[in-house]
Amino acid sequence: MLNRRTFGKVLGLATVASLAGPAASATTRGTAPTSPAASFAALKQVKAGLLDIGYAEAGPARGPVVICLHGWPYDIHSFVDVAPLLAAQGYRVIVPYLRGHGTTRFLSTKTFRNAQQSAIALDIIALMDALKIDKAVLAGFDWGSRTADIIAALWPQRCKALVSVSGYLITNLKANLDPLPPKAEYAWWYQYYFATERGWLAMENKGKRHDLTRLVWDTVSPTWNFDDATFERTAAAFDNPDYAAIVIHNYRWRLSLADGERRYDGLEQRLAARPVIKVPTITLDAERDPFTAPPGDGSSYREMFTGAYEHRALAGIGHNLPQEAPTAFAQAVVDVDRF
C-alpha cells in the first residue's frame, strides 16, 4: 500500500509525465526522505549462474520489467523510493543485490571472488534467465551504470532501453593506465587505498569498513541530508562474507593490479573496443557528484550512444542519484521507455 508521501510522489510523476529534457529534470528531480521510513517487502532469492541472488521486487508480476542496479558503497535501498513510483506506473521492478552484497551468495566456495565488469554483467543476464525475463529496461548508477551499459552494448536484445547515470562507464583497462587530472584523481582516493594491504585489512574490519563507507557517502553526496538510520540500513549489506574480496578485486582489476579470469577474456576484448550503445538511452549527470566529468553536459560520452538519446543534468544532486532524486530517476525510466 502506498503511504501519503509515496502517493504524493506518484501524483507528481504522473503530472510531469509529458515533460522531457534537462529543464524538466531540474524542476522534477525530487528529494529523498532523511529517515528510512520506506522499505522493501520481504526479499526473494533465486539461483542464477554462479550465484544465489537476493533481490527486491515491486509492482505487477506481468508488468513491463525494469531492473535497477546499485553501485558502491550502496545497496538495493538506493531504489527504495524509486521502486514504488515505477510500480504505481505499472512496472515490475526488480532490484538485485550485486555479487558480494546483501543476501546474494556464491553457490560454491571454490568460485573465484571476481568482480571484473563482464562477470557482474553476466550475473544480471543469468538473473533475467532465471526469472524468465526476455527483455527489460535497465537503469543504474556507479557499478550499476557500468553493468547496464555492458548489457546494452553486448546484448542489446535483452535491453529495451537504458538509464545510465554518468553516461558511458564501460572500463577500458588500457586507458585506465593513464593518469587523470589531479583533481579527478583526488576523488578516487579509496581506489588507491584498496590497492594496498592496509586497504584490504580496512575492508575486512567491520568497524573500519563502516567508517570508510560512511566517509564516502558524506563526501560524494555533499548536499544529501540523510540520517544515521538511512546509512545503517544500507551498511547491513556490507556484512556479506564476500564483500571485502569483491570490492577489493573490482578496484584492483580496474587498475590492472589484479587479474580477471580467462573465461571472460573474449567479452573483455569486445568491451575494450568501446562498443557503441544503440538502444534508447537517457543519461543523467549529477552536479555535485565529484565523479561527473566536466562540463556535465554529457558531451564527453555523447558519441557512444547512437540510438534515440537524451541527456539530463540535475542541479544540487550528488553521487547516489536514485536515492537523492528518486522522482527524477523514475521519470527518466518512464520517459526512455516511451522513446
C-alpha positions as CSV (number, residue, x, y, z in Angstrom):
1,M,0.0,0.0,0.0
2,L,1.3,3.5,-0.9
3,N,1.7,5.8,2.0
4,R,0.9,9.5,1.7
5,R,4.4,10.6,1.0
6,T,4.8,8.0,-1.8
7,F,1.4,8.8,-3.2
8,G,2.4,12.4,-3.5
9,K,5.5,11.4,-5.5
10,V,3.4,9.2,-7.8
11,L,1.0,12.1,-8.4
12,G,3.9,14.4,-9.2
13,L,5.3,11.8,-11.6
14,A,2.1,11.5,-13.4
15,T,1.7,15.2,-13.6
16,V,5.1,15.7,-15.3
17,A,5.0,12.6,-17.4
18,S,4.8,14.6,-20.6
19,L,7.9,16.7,-19.7
20,A,11.3,15.8,-21.1
21,G,14.8,17.3,-21.3
22,P,17.2,19.0,-19.0
23,A,14.9,21.8,-18.0
24,A,12.2,19.4,-16.9
25,S,14.6,17.2,-15.0
26,A,15.9,20.1,-13.0
27,T,12.4,21.0,-11.8
28,T,11.2,17.5,-11.1
29,R,14.2,15.9,-9.5
30,G,12.6,15.4,-6.1
31,T,14.4,14.8,-2.9
32,A,14.7,11.7,-0.7
33,P,13.5,11.4,2.8
34,T,16.1,11.9,5.5
35,S,14.8,8.9,7.6
36,P,14.3,5.4,6.2
37,A,10.6,5.2,6.7
38,A,10.2,3.3,3.4
39,S,11.4,-0.2,3.0
40,F,11.1,-3.1,0.6
41,A,8.8,-6.1,1.3
42,A,10.4,-9.4,2.1
43,L,13.3,-10.2,-0.2
44,K,13.4,-13.0,-2.7
45,Q,16.2,-15.4,-3.7
46,V,16.9,-17.1,-7.0
47,K,19.7,-19.3,-8.2
48,A,21.2,-17.7,-11.2
49,G,24.5,-18.6,-12.8
50,L,27.2,-18.7,-10.2
51,L,25.0,-17.1,-7.5
52,D,22.0,-17.3,-5.3
53,I,20.8,-13.7,-5.9
54,G,18.8,-11.8,-3.4
55,Y,16.5,-9.2,-4.8
56,A,13.5,-6.9,-4.1
57,E,10.5,-6.9,-6.3
58,A,7.7,-4.4,-6.6
59,G,4.8,-3.9,-9.0
60,P,2.5,-6.2,-11.0
61,A,4.0,-9.6,-11.9
62,R,3.1,-9.2,-15.6
63,G,4.1,-5.6,-16.0
64,P,7.0,-4.4,-18.2
65,V,10.2,-5.1,-16.4
66,V,12.7,-2.5,-15.0
67,I,15.9,-3.8,-13.4
68,C,17.6,-1.2,-11.1
69,L,21.3,-1.8,-10.4
70,H,23.1,-0.2,-7.5
71,G,26.7,0.9,-7.1
72,W,29.4,1.1,-4.4
73,P,29.2,1.7,-1.4
74,Y,25.4,1.3,-1.7
75,D,22.8,-1.4,-2.0
76,I,19.2,-2.0,-3.1
77,H,17.9,0.8,-0.9
78,S,19.3,3.3,-3.4
79,F,16.0,2.5,-5.2
80,V,13.7,2.2,-2.2
81,D,11.8,5.4,-3.2
82,V,12.2,4.8,-7.0
83,A,10.6,1.3,-6.9
84,P,7.1,2.4,-5.7
85,L,7.0,5.2,-8.2
86,L,7.6,2.8,-11.0
87,A,5.3,0.1,-9.6
88,A,2.5,2.7,-9.5
89,Q,3.0,3.2,-13.2
90,G,2.5,-0.5,-13.8
91,Y,6.2,-1.7,-14.0
92,R,7.5,-4.8,-12.5
93,V,10.6,-3.6,-10.7
94,I,13.5,-5.9,-9.9
95,V,16.3,-4.6,-7.6
96,P,19.1,-7.2,-7.1
97,Y,22.0,-7.2,-4.7
98,L,25.1,-7.4,-6.8
99,R,27.6,-10.1,-6.0
100,G,29.2,-9.7,-2.6
101,H,26.4,-7.6,-1.3
102,G,23.4,-8.3,1.0
103,T,21.8,-11.7,0.7
104,T,23.5,-12.6,-2.7
105,R,25.8,-15.6,-2.2
106,F,28.1,-17.6,-4.4
107,L,26.9,-21.2,-4.9
108,S,30.3,-22.6,-4.5
109,T,33.1,-21.8,-2.1
110,K,35.5,-22.7,-4.9
111,T,34.4,-19.9,-7.2
112,F,36.9,-17.1,-7.5
113,R,35.6,-13.9,-6.0
114,N,35.9,-12.0,-9.2
115,A,34.4,-8.5,-9.7
116,Q,35.6,-7.7,-13.2
117,Q,32.9,-5.9,-15.2
118,S,31.9,-8.7,-17.6
119,A,31.4,-11.1,-14.7
120,I,29.0,-8.8,-13.0
121,A,27.1,-8.2,-16.2
122,L,26.7,-11.9,-16.8
123,D,25.2,-12.1,-13.3
124,I,22.4,-9.9,-14.4
125,I,21.9,-11.9,-17.7
126,A,21.7,-15.0,-15.5
127,L,19.2,-13.4,-13.2
128,M,17.0,-12.4,-16.2
129,D,17.2,-16.0,-17.5
130,A,16.3,-17.4,-14.1
131,L,13.3,-15.1,-13.8
132,K,12.3,-15.8,-17.4
133,I,12.7,-12.1,-18.3
134,D,13.4,-11.8,-22.0
135,K,14.0,-8.0,-22.1
136,A,13.9,-5.2,-19.6
137,V,14.6,-1.5,-19.1
138,L,18.0,-1.3,-17.3
139,A,18.6,1.6,-15.0
140,G,21.6,2.1,-12.7
141,F,24.4,4.2,-11.3
142,D,28.1,3.6,-10.5
143,W,28.7,-0.1,-10.8
144,G,25.1,-0.4,-11.9
145,S,25.6,2.0,-14.8
146,R,28.6,0.1,-15.9
147,T,26.7,-3.2,-15.8
148,A,23.7,-1.8,-17.6
149,D,25.9,-0.2,-20.2
150,I,27.7,-3.5,-20.9
151,I,24.4,-5.4,-21.3
152,A,23.1,-2.7,-23.6
153,A,26.2,-2.8,-25.7
154,L,26.8,-6.6,-25.9
155,W,23.3,-8.0,-25.5
156,P,21.0,-5.3,-26.9
157,Q,18.3,-7.9,-27.5
158,R,18.0,-8.1,-23.6
159,C,17.8,-4.3,-23.0
160,K,14.7,-2.5,-24.1
161,A,16.0,0.9,-23.0
162,L,18.7,2.3,-20.7
163,V,19.0,4.9,-18.0
164,S,22.7,5.4,-17.2
165,V,23.9,7.8,-14.5
166,S,27.3,9.3,-15.5
167,G,26.9,8.0,-19.1
168,Y,29.2,5.5,-20.7
169,L,31.1,3.8,-17.9
170,I,32.5,0.7,-19.6
171,T,36.0,0.2,-18.3
172,N,38.9,0.3,-20.7
173,L,41.9,-1.2,-18.9
174,K,44.5,0.3,-21.2
175,A,43.0,3.8,-21.0
176,N,42.9,3.4,-17.2
177,L,46.7,3.2,-17.1
178,D,46.9,6.9,-18.0
179,P,46.7,9.4,-15.1
180,L,43.7,11.7,-14.8
181,P,44.0,15.4,-13.8
182,P,45.0,15.6,-10.1
183,K,41.5,16.9,-9.0
184,A,39.9,13.8,-10.6
185,E,42.5,11.5,-9.1
186,Y,41.8,13.0,-5.6
187,A,38.2,12.0,-5.7
188,W,39.3,8.4,-6.3
189,W,41.4,8.2,-3.1
190,Y,39.8,5.0,-1.9
191,Q,40.6,3.2,-5.2
192,Y,44.3,3.6,-4.4
193,Y,43.8,2.8,-0.8
194,F,42.2,-0.5,-1.9
195,A,45.4,-1.2,-3.9
196,T,47.3,-1.6,-0.7
197,E,47.3,-4.2,2.0
198,R,46.1,-1.6,4.5
199,G,43.0,-1.0,2.4
200,W,42.3,-4.7,2.2
201,L,42.6,-5.0,6.0
202,A,40.3,-2.0,6.5
203,M,37.6,-3.6,4.3
204,E,37.8,-6.8,6.2
205,N,37.5,-5.0,9.6
206,K,33.8,-4.3,10.2
207,G,34.4,-1.1,12.1
208,K,36.9,0.4,9.7
209,R,34.7,-0.7,6.7
210,H,31.7,1.0,8.3
211,D,33.6,4.3,8.8
212,L,35.2,4.2,5.4
213,T,32.0,3.7,3.5
214,R,30.2,6.4,5.7
215,L,33.0,8.8,4.8
216,V,32.5,8.1,1.1
217,W,28.7,8.8,1.5
218,D,29.4,12.1,3.2
219,T,32.0,13.3,0.6
220,V,30.3,12.2,-2.6
221,S,26.8,13.4,-1.7
222,P,27.6,16.8,0.0
223,T,24.0,18.1,-0.3
224,W,22.1,15.0,0.7
225,N,20.6,15.3,4.2
226,F,20.4,11.6,5.1
227,D,20.4,10.4,8.7
228,D,22.3,7.7,10.5
229,A,19.5,5.2,10.2
230,T,19.5,5.6,6.4
231,F,23.1,4.7,6.2
232,E,22.9,1.9,8.6
233,R,20.1,0.3,6.6
234,T,22.4,0.0,3.6
235,A,25.6,-0.7,5.6
236,A,24.0,-4.0,6.7
237,A,24.5,-5.2,3.1
238,F,28.3,-4.8,3.6
239,D,28.4,-7.7,6.1
240,N,28.2,-10.2,3.2
241,P,31.1,-12.6,3.7
242,D,32.4,-11.9,0.2
243,Y,32.1,-8.1,0.4
244,A,35.7,-7.2,1.0
245,A,37.0,-9.7,-1.6
246,I,34.6,-8.4,-4.3
247,V,35.2,-4.7,-3.6
248,I,39.0,-5.0,-3.5
249,H,39.1,-7.1,-6.6
250,N,36.9,-4.7,-8.5
251,Y,39.1,-1.7,-7.9
252,R,42.4,-3.5,-8.3
253,W,41.2,-5.1,-11.5
254,R,40.3,-1.7,-13.0
255,L,43.9,-0.5,-12.3
256,S,45.3,-3.7,-13.8
257,L,46.6,-4.7,-10.4
258,A,44.6,-7.9,-10.2
259,D,43.9,-10.5,-12.9
260,G,40.4,-11.4,-14.1
261,E,39.5,-14.9,-15.3
262,R,40.3,-16.2,-18.8
263,R,36.7,-17.3,-19.3
264,Y,35.8,-13.6,-19.7
265,D,38.7,-12.6,-22.0
266,G,36.6,-12.7,-25.1
267,L,34.0,-10.3,-23.6
268,E,36.7,-8.0,-22.2
269,Q,38.3,-7.8,-25.6
270,R,34.9,-6.7,-27.1
271,L,34.5,-4.1,-24.4
272,A,38.0,-2.8,-24.9
273,A,36.9,-1.9,-28.4
274,R,34.4,0.6,-26.9
275,P,31.2,-0.7,-28.5
276,V,28.6,1.9,-29.0
277,I,25.2,1.6,-27.4
278,K,22.3,1.6,-29.8
279,V,19.3,1.1,-27.5
280,P,17.2,4.1,-26.5
281,T,19.1,5.9,-23.7
282,I,18.7,8.7,-21.2
283,T,21.9,9.7,-19.4
284,L,21.9,11.6,-16.1
285,D,24.7,13.7,-14.6
286,A,24.6,15.0,-11.0
287,E,26.1,18.5,-10.5
288,R,27.5,17.7,-7.0
289,D,28.9,14.3,-7.9
290,P,32.7,14.5,-7.8
291,F,32.9,11.9,-10.5
292,T,30.8,13.8,-13.0
293,A,33.1,14.6,-15.9
294,P,33.1,18.4,-16.6
295,P,31.3,20.2,-18.1
296,G,28.4,17.9,-17.0
297,D,26.5,18.1,-20.3
298,G,27.2,14.6,-21.4
299,S,29.5,15.8,-24.3
300,S,32.4,13.6,-23.1
301,Y,30.5,10.4,-23.9
302,R,27.7,11.5,-26.3
303,E,29.3,9.8,-29.3
304,M,28.9,6.4,-27.6
305,F,25.1,6.4,-27.8
306,T,23.9,6.1,-31.4
307,G,20.2,5.4,-30.8
308,A,17.4,7.6,-29.5
309,Y,19.1,9.7,-26.8
310,E,18.6,12.4,-24.3
311,H,20.9,13.8,-21.6
312,R,19.7,15.4,-18.3
313,A,21.7,17.3,-15.7
314,L,20.4,17.5,-12.1
315,A,21.4,20.6,-10.1
316,G,22.4,20.1,-6.4
317,I,22.4,16.3,-6.5
318,G,25.3,14.1,-5.6
319,H,26.6,10.6,-6.5
320,N,23.7,8.5,-5.1
321,L,21.4,10.0,-7.6
322,P,18.4,7.5,-7.4
323,Q,18.1,7.9,-3.6
324,E,18.8,11.6,-3.6
325,A,16.5,12.4,-6.6
326,P,14.1,9.4,-6.9
327,T,11.4,11.3,-8.8
328,A,13.8,12.4,-11.5
329,F,15.3,8.9,-11.8
330,A,11.9,7.3,-12.1
331,Q,10.8,9.9,-14.6
332,A,13.8,9.1,-16.7
333,V,12.8,5.4,-16.7
334,V,9.2,6.2,-17.8
335,D,10.4,8.6,-20.5
336,V,13.1,6.4,-22.0
337,D,10.6,3.6,-22.2
338,R,8.4,5.8,-24.4
339,F,11.2,6.7,-26.9
